């Protein structure tokens, strides 16, 4: 069973917006810092944004000002809203979470985001 399940990806026009969701289905452990990563074709996976359990956030320079990460600790769900999408935002977006018990590093299978020019 995949511990984290992403949704909300798709094909969007340049300048559009998307809201991605990450649900920690079946995860009973406490989730600490959660994050979104993305991987463009031919490139390494990179951090997009992270959020601590207390709500402190950090963003990659490439998305700063266009992106909002949030989470609901009761629902064990994390969100990523991206605005003013650019073709270079295209990639597979992965959800990541640090768990308080083994396995400590959780990943989802990813959701594809494609931004048309």
C-alpha positions, 0 to 999 in steps of 0.5 A: 500500500502506497502511504501517500497518494497525490491528486490534482495534477493535469494539463494546464495552460500557461498562466493557469493554476492548480491545487495538488493534494496529498493524502496520507491514507492509512498512515497512523503515525505522526507526520512531521515535516511534509514536502512537495518535490518535482521531477522534470524530464531528464532532470533530478528531483527537486524540492518545491516547498515544505511545511512543518507540523507547526505550519512553518513553510519554505519555498524554492526560489523558482516558485516563491510568490506563486505557490502556497503549501498548506496542511491539515494535521487532523486529516493528514493531508497536504496541499500545494497551490501553484499559480501563474504556471509556466512550462518549466513547472512541468513535471511529476510532483511527489509528496514526501513526509517524515514519519515519527515511526518506521518507515521514516521517509514516506513518498507518494507515486507522483502526479503529472503536471503539464503546462502548455505554452 
